[in-house]
């Protein structure tokens, strides 16, 4: 599948956003005192990482 310039830029932006979300959520997980909050943040970080990885597959 060939992506045009606009689609490629949007894809890169989405990947970058998910990578930033992963970093922030991991930070929140590290700082959280409550085990349930820590787990929720860690799971959300993992999900953001997986989504970024899936989006990278469209880059070729």
C-alpha positions in Angstrom: 0.0 0.0 0.0 1.4 3.4 -1.0 0.8 6.3 1.3 0.6 9.9 0.1 2.6 12.6 1.9 -0.3 13.7 4.1 -1.1 10.1 5.2 2.6 9.5 6.0 2.8 12.6 8.1 -0.4 11.7 10.0 0.9 8.2 10.6 4.2 9.5 12.0 2.3 11.9 14.2 0.1 9.1 15.6 3.1 6.9 16.2 4.9 9.7 18.0 1.8 10.5 20.1 1.5 6.9 21.2 5.2 6.7 22.1 4.8 9.8 24.2 1.8 8.4 25.9 3.7 5.2 26.7 6.5 7.2 28.3 4.1 9.3 30.4 2.0 6.4 31.5 5.1 4.5 32.5 6.2 7.5 34.5 2.8 7.7 36.2 2.9 3.9 36.9 6.3 4.4 38.6 5.1 7.3 40.7 1.7 5.8 41.7 1.3 4.7 45.3 -1.9 2.7 44.8 -1.2 -0.8 43.3 -4.4 -0.7 41.2 -3.5 2.7 39.8 0.0 1.5 39.1 -1.3 -1.6 37.3 -3.8 0.5 35.3 -1.1 2.9 34.1 1.3 0.1 33.3 -1.4 -1.7 31.2 -2.3 1.5 29.4 1.4 2.1 28.6 1.7 -1.4 27.2 -1.4 -0.8 25.1 0.0 2.5 23.7 3.3 0.7 22.9 1.5 -2.1 21.1 -0.6 0.4 19.1 2.5 2.3 18.1 4.1 -1.0 17.0 1.1 -1.8 14.9 1.1 1.6 13.3 4.8 1.2 12.4 3.8 -1.8 10.2 2.2 0.6 7.8 5.5 2.4 7.2 6.8 -0.6 5.4 
